[in-house]
Amino acid sequence: MEIVKHVIALIVLSFIVVLALPIIGKGIDLITALHSYFSVILGYVFSDGYFGRLLQNTLALLLFPFIFGIVIGGIYYAIRKQQMPYLMIWVWVIWVVLSTALATAT
């Protein structure tokens, strides 16, 4: 019976994703634009060589999910006065989405 619930949830979520695809696409575009912004800012700090680019791209990939987590966690703490549960899971989700978007963009 549990598997039936999962299948139904997967079908419903698939319909929601298909209907919301333009909005999801804009959200992914926003995430990749923020990554590019961080990459440009870090370009002023690191050299233009291979290792400089490697550090620049790696830090840009790490900064956005952590800044997102700090902002969301800070807002949650300001409202609830306690640590946000599952905060690192949100950081991982944003990192996976960003990594996937960057991988498909190149």
CNS distance restraints for C-alpha pairs under 8 A (distance, minus, plus):
assign (resid   1 and name CA) (resid   5 and name CA) 6.75 0.50 0.50
assign (resid   2 and name CA) (resid   6 and name CA) 6.54 0.50 0.50
assign (resid   3 and name CA) (resid   7 and name CA) 6.17 0.50 0.50
assign (resid   4 and name CA) (resid   8 and name CA) 6.14 0.50 0.50
assign (resid   5 and name CA) (resid   9 and name CA) 6.06 0.50 0.50
assign (resid   6 and name CA) (resid  10 and name CA) 6.04 0.50 0.50
assign (resid   7 and name CA) (resid  11 and name CA) 6.20 0.50 0.50
assign (resid   8 and name CA) (resid  12 and name CA) 6.16 0.50 0.50
assign (resid   9 and name CA) (resid  13 and name CA) 5.98 0.50 0.50
assign (resid  10 and name CA) (resid  14 and name CA) 5.97 0.50 0.50
assign (resid  11 and name CA) (resid  15 and name CA) 6.38 0.50 0.50
assign (resid  12 and name CA) (resid  16 and name CA) 6.34 0.50 0.50
assign (resid  13 and name CA) (resid  17 and name CA) 6.10 0.50 0.50
assign (resid  14 and name CA) (resid  18 and name CA) 6.18 0.50 0.50
assign (resid  15 and name CA) (resid  19 and name CA) 6.15 0.50 0.50
assign (resid  16 and name CA) (resid  20 and name CA) 5.99 0.50 0.50
assign (resid  17 and name CA) (resid  21 and name CA) 5.70 0.50 0.50
assign (resid  17 and name CA) (resid  24 and name CA) 7.84 0.50 0.50
assign (resid  20 and name CA) (resid  24 and name CA) 6.15 0.50 0.50
assign (resid  21 and name CA) (resid  25 and name CA) 5.96 0.50 0.50
assign (resid  22 and name CA) (resid  26 and name CA) 6.34 0.50 0.50
assign (resid  23 and name CA) (resid  27 and name CA) 6.26 0.50 0.50
assign (resid  24 and name CA) (resid  28 and name CA) 6.23 0.50 0.50
assign (resid  25 and name CA) (resid  29 and name CA) 6.13 0.50 0.50
assign (resid  26 and name CA) (resid  30 and name CA) 6.13 0.50 0.50
assign (resid  27 and name CA) (resid  31 and name CA) 6.29 0.50 0.50
assign (resid  28 and name CA) (resid  32 and name CA) 6.21 0.50 0.50
assign (resid  28 and name CA) (resid  97 and name CA) 7.75 0.50 0.50
assign (resid  28 and name CA) (resid  98 and name CA) 7.57 0.50 0.50
assign (resid  28 and name CA) (resid 101 and name CA) 6.83 0.50 0.50
assign (resid  29 and name CA) (resid  33 and name CA) 6.02 0.50 0.50
assign (resid  30 and name CA) (resid  34 and name CA) 6.20 0.50 0.50
assign (resid  31 and name CA) (resid  35 and name CA) 6.27 0.50 0.50
assign (resid  31 and name CA) (resid  98 and name CA) 6.61 0.50 0.50
assign (resid  32 and name CA) (resid  36 and name CA) 6.17 0.50 0.50
assign (resid  32 and name CA) (resid  98 and name CA) 6.70 0.50 0.50
assign (resid  32 and name CA) (resid 101 and name CA) 7.02 0.50 0.50
assign (resid  32 and name CA) (resid 102 and name CA) 7.01 0.50 0.50
assign (resid  33 and name CA) (resid  37 and name CA) 6.20 0.50 0.50
assign (resid  34 and name CA) (resid  38 and name CA) 6.27 0.50 0.50
assign (resid  34 and name CA) (resid  64 and name CA) 7.41 0.50 0.50
assign (resid  35 and name CA) (resid  39 and name CA) 6.11 0.50 0.50
assign (resid  35 and name CA) (resid  60 and name CA) 5.98 0.50 0.50
assign (resid  35 and name CA) (resid  61 and name CA) 6.73 0.50 0.50
assign (resid  35 and name CA) (resid  64 and name CA) 6.62 0.50 0.50
assign (resid  36 and name CA) (resid  40 and name CA) 6.14 0.50 0.50
assign (resid  36 and name CA) (resid  60 and name CA) 7.79 0.50 0.50
assign (resid  37 and name CA) (resid  41 and name CA) 6.28 0.50 0.50
assign (resid  38 and name CA) (resid  42 and name CA) 6.08 0.50 0.50
assign (resid  38 and name CA) (resid  60 and name CA) 5.41 0.50 0.50
assign (resid  38 and name CA) (resid  63 and name CA) 7.71 0.50 0.50
assign (resid  38 and name CA) (resid  64 and name CA) 7.75 0.50 0.50
assign (resid  39 and name CA) (resid  43 and name CA) 6.04 0.50 0.50
assign (resid  39 and name CA) (resid  56 and name CA) 6.14 0.50 0.50
assign (resid  39 and name CA) (resid  57 and name CA) 6.18 0.50 0.50
assign (resid  39 and name CA) (resid  59 and name CA) 7.98 0.50 0.50
assign (resid  39 and name CA) (resid  60 and name CA) 5.26 0.50 0.50
assign (resid  40 and name CA) (resid  44 and name CA) 7.03 0.50 0.50
assign (resid  41 and name CA) (resid  45 and name CA) 7.42 0.50 0.50
assign (resid  42 and name CA) (resid  46 and name CA) 6.39 0.50 0.50
assign (resid  42 and name CA) (resid  56 and name CA) 5.67 0.50 0.50
assign (resid  42 and name CA) (resid  60 and name CA) 7.38 0.50 0.50
assign (resid  43 and name CA) (resid  47 and name CA) 7.15 0.50 0.50
assign (resid  43 and name CA) (resid  48 and name CA) 7.52 0.50 0.50
assign (resid  43 and name CA) (resid  53 and name CA) 7.70 0.50 0.50
assign (resid  43 and name CA) (resid  56 and name CA) 6.38 0.50 0.50
assign (resid  46 and name CA) (resid  52 and name CA) 5.05 0.50 0.50
assign (resid  46 and name CA) (resid  53 and name CA) 7.23 0.50 0.50
assign (resid  46 and name CA) (resid  55 and name CA) 7.53 0.50 0.50
assign (resid  46 and name CA) (resid  56 and name CA) 6.53 0.50 0.50
assign (resid  47 and name CA) (resid  51 and name CA) 7.87 0.50 0.50
assign (resid  47 and name CA) (resid  52 and name CA) 4.73 0.50 0.50
assign (resid  47 and name CA) (resid  53 and name CA) 7.14 0.50 0.50
assign (resid  48 and name CA) (resid  52 and name CA) 5.64 0.50 0.50
assign (resid  48 and name CA) (resid  53 and name CA) 6.11 0.50 0.50
assign (resid  49 and name CA) (resid  53 and name CA) 6.14 0.50 0.50
assign (resid  50 and name CA) (resid  54 and name CA) 6.15 0.50 0.50
assign (resid  51 and name CA) (resid  55 and name CA) 6.11 0.50 0.50
assign (resid  52 and name CA) (resid  56 and name CA) 6.00 0.50 0.50
assign (resid  53 and name CA) (resid  57 and name CA) 5.99 0.50 0.50
assign (resid  54 and name CA) (resid  58 and name CA) 6.05 0.50 0.50
assign (resid  55 and name CA) (resid  59 and name CA) 5.98 0.50 0.50
assign (resid  56 and name CA) (resid  60 and name CA) 6.09 0.50 0.50
assign (resid  57 and name CA) (resid  61 and name CA) 6.11 0.50 0.50
assign (resid  58 and name CA) (resid  62 and name CA) 6.32 0.50 0.50
assign (resid  59 and name CA) (resid  63 and name CA) 5.82 0.50 0.50
assign (resid  60 and name CA) (resid  64 and name CA) 6.67 0.50 0.50
assign (resid  61 and name CA) (resid  65 and name CA) 7.61 0.50 0.50
assign (resid  61 and name CA) (resid  95 and name CA) 7.39 0.50 0.50
assign (resid  61 and name CA) (resid  98 and name CA) 7.56 0.50 0.50
assign (resid  61 and name CA) (resid  99 and name CA) 7.52 0.50 0.50
assign (resid  62 and name CA) (resid  66 and name CA) 6.54 0.50 0.50
assign (resid  62 and name CA) (resid  95 and name CA) 7.45 0.50 0.50
assign (resid  63 and name CA) (resid  67 and name CA) 5.93 0.50 0.50
assign (resid  64 and name CA) (resid  68 and name CA) 5.98 0.50 0.50
assign (resid  65 and name CA) (resid  69 and name CA) 6.09 0.50 0.50
assign (resid  65 and name CA) (resid  91 and name CA) 5.12 0.50 0.50
assign (resid  65 and name CA) (resid  92 and name CA) 7.40 0.50 0.50
assign (resid  65 and name CA) (resid  94 and name CA) 5.61 0.50 0.50
assign (resid  65 and name CA) (resid  95 and name CA) 5.65 0.50 0.50
assign (resid  66 and name CA) (resid  70 and name CA) 6.07 0.50 0.50
assign (resid  66 and name CA) (resid  91 and name CA) 6.27 0.50 0.50
assign (resid  67 and name CA) (resid  71 and name CA) 6.12 0.50 0.50
assign (resid  68 and name CA) (resid  72 and name CA) 6.09 0.50 0.50
assign (resid  68 and name CA) (resid  91 and name CA) 7.22 0.50 0.50
assign (resid  69 and name CA) (resid  73 and name CA) 5.71 0.50 0.50
assign (resid  69 and name CA) (resid  87 and name CA) 6.53 0.50 0.50
assign (resid  69 and name CA) (resid  88 and name CA) 7.37 0.50 0.50
assign (resid  69 and name CA) (resid  90 and name CA) 6.98 0.50 0.50
assign (resid  69 and name CA) (resid  91 and name CA) 5.66 0.50 0.50
assign (resid  70 and name CA) (resid  74 and name CA) 5.80 0.50 0.50
assign (resid  71 and name CA) (resid  75 and name CA) 6.19 0.50 0.50
assign (resid  72 and name CA) (resid  76 and name CA) 6.18 0.50 0.50
assign (resid  73 and name CA) (resid  77 and name CA) 6.01 0.50 0.50
assign (resid  73 and name CA) (resid  83 and name CA) 7.09 0.50 0.50
assign (resid  73 and name CA) (resid  84 and name CA) 5.70 0.50 0.50
assign (resid  73 and name CA) (resid  87 and name CA) 6.79 0.50 0.50
assign (resid  74 and name CA) (resid  78 and name CA) 6.03 0.50 0.50
assign (resid  75 and name CA) (resid  79 and name CA) 6.35 0.50 0.50
assign (resid  76 and name CA) (resid  80 and name CA) 5.88 0.50 0.50
assign (resid  76 and name CA) (resid  81 and name CA) 7.48 0.50 0.50
assign (resid  76 and name CA) (resid  82 and name CA) 7.58 0.50 0.50
assign (resid  76 and name CA) (resid  83 and name CA) 7.39 0.50 0.50
assign (resid  76 and name CA) (resid  84 and name CA) 6.04 0.50 0.50
assign (resid  77 and name CA) (resid  81 and name CA) 4.61 0.50 0.50
assign (resid  77 and name CA) (resid  82 and name CA) 5.22 0.50 0.50
assign (resid  77 and name CA) (resid  83 and name CA) 5.84 0.50 0.50
assign (resid  77 and name CA) (resid  84 and name CA) 6.69 0.50 0.50
assign (resid  86 and name CA) (resid  90 and name CA) 6.74 0.50 0.50
assign (resid  87 and name CA) (resid  91 and name CA) 6.52 0.50 0.50
assign (resid  88 and name CA) (resid  92 and name CA) 6.14 0.50 0.50
assign (resid  89 and name CA) (resid  93 and name CA) 6.13 0.50 0.50
assign (resid  90 and name CA) (resid  94 and name CA) 6.19 0.50 0.50
assign (resid  91 and name CA) (resid  95 and name CA) 6.14 0.50 0.50
assign (resid  92 and name CA) (resid  96 and name CA) 6.09 0.50 0.50
assign (resid  93 and name CA) (resid  97 and name CA) 6.16 0.50 0.50
assign (resid  94 and name CA) (resid  98 and name CA) 6.00 0.50 0.50
assign (resid  95 and name CA) (resid  99 and name CA) 5.94 0.50 0.50
assign (resid  96 and name CA) (resid 100 and name CA) 6.00 0.50 0.50
assign (resid  97 and name CA) (resid 101 and name CA) 6.07 0.50 0.50
assign (resid  98 and name CA) (resid 102 and name CA) 6.08 0.50 0.50
assign (resid  99 and name CA) (resid 103 and name CA) 6.04 0.50 0.50
assign (resid 100 and name CA) (resid 104 and name CA) 6.17 0.50 0.50
assign (resid 101 and name CA) (resid 105 and name CA) 6.06 0.50 0.50
assign (resid 102 and name CA) (resid 106 and name CA) 6.46 0.50 0.50
